[in-house]
Amino acid sequence: MANLLWLQSGGCGGCSMSLLNAESPDLMTTLDAAGIRLLWHPSLSEESGSEVIAILQQVIDGAIPLDILCIEGSMLMGPMGTGRFHLMGGTGVPMINWVRQLAEKAQYTVAVGSCAAYGGISAAGDNVTEATGLQFDGDLSGGLLGADYRSASGDKVINVAGCPTHPNWVTETLLQIALDEFDPGQVDNLGRPRSYADHLVHHGCTRNEYYEYKASAEQPGQQGCMMENMGCLGTQAHADCNIRPWNGEGSCTSGGYACINCTAPEFEEPSYAFTKTRKIAGIPVGLPTDMPKAWFVALASLSKAATPERLKTNAVSERIIYPPSKQKHEKQ
């Protein structure tokens, strides 16, 4: 039986809300089948107050072994590194102090969501709370635990990044740990599990035909590709949102929203508006991952020249006007 402890720090609780949507099977069935015992979760457990503090202290004292420590939300280091902006209720002790002590005991430490991984939304703007991630501060190694931190298993923090993170990304990671099938080679250079980070949001996007022909949407709600004008970063974002969507069918791009690359450090500090594509000389600044700029420009020109009329019309419409069909008047 693997013991799992889950704490929430600076954030909205959205990753826990997303986790509750785990399906086939549901969350609690998945944990039970994997032999994972939930020591405590702020939304799912009955214990509160002194009962919770007792559990945490027993873990720190070694009376209860801790196999997996999950942290949701960013680490609030302020003011001036004291952590006193966020005290754990009933203790008078900063949350960051509890996390440091628990992380020393954990076989594996997991950052759930981009806030816990890199600082996330809580670190945006002036960052008056001095929010940071567990082992990253933005894209720089460090964070609360420091670049040299290793859990009892010898591993760095596992960053299940996303805002919110997909429930299956979390349960897959927990299952790998519980079944003793996790190894350091299964994460990328930002600590994200490669089971989802080796993909791009672009993979499986329902708008890919429009992308191929560079038939672009110009306004919200239109059918076309959102990369050229609407700020979509799906060709750069590392995640499999369109391969295994939320609740079986949902993703940002399928819902008509541009991908904002929420699995990446500092996505919360874009250099341009989320819904607009930054361009230089008419060329998007953020080009697809691994594609040289000259290639993209050449291919885009050829693609636009070959765009079927139905795609040109459908791309700037709020619904499909012309379905795929062989029409004599259509230029192929």
KAURLIN-V576024 format. One line per field, one symbol per residue. ss: DSSP state (H for helix, E for strand, L for the rest). psi: psi as a letter, one per 30 degrees, with the letter a starting at -180 (. if undefined). A space follows every 50 residues. Layout:
ss = ???
psi = ???
This chain:
ss = LEEEEEEELELLLHHHHHHLLLLLLLHHHHHHHLLEEEEELLLLLLLLLH HHHHHHHHHHHLLLLLLEEEEELEEELLLLLLLLLLEELLLLEEHHHHHH HHHHHLLEEEEELHHHHHLHHHHLLLLLLLEELLLEELLEELLLLLLLLL LLLLLLLEEELLLLLLHHHHHHHHHHHHLLLLLHHHELLLLLEHHHHLLE LLLLLLLHHHHHLLLELLLLLLLLELLLLLLLLLLLLELLLLLLLELLLE LLLLLLLLLLLLLLLLLLLLLLLLLLLLEELLEELLLLLLLLHHHHHHHH HHHHHLLLHHHHHHHLLLLLLLLLLLLLLLLL
psi = kkkkkkkkbjafgfeeeeefgklhaleeeeeeefhkkjekkfffleklbf eeeeeeeeeefgfkkjekjkkklljjflkhgfggfjkkkffgkkeeeeee eefffkekkkjjlfeeefeaefglbfhffhkllegkjbgkkcaeflffkk lffgllkjjillilkkefeeeeeeeeeeghgklffglafggkkffffflk fekgkfgeeeeeghjkkflkflflkgeefggkgfffkjlhefeilkhffk leefggkkkghffkkgffilflkegkkklkhgkkejlkkgjkeeeeeeee eeeefgkkeeeeeeeglfljejlkljkefkk.
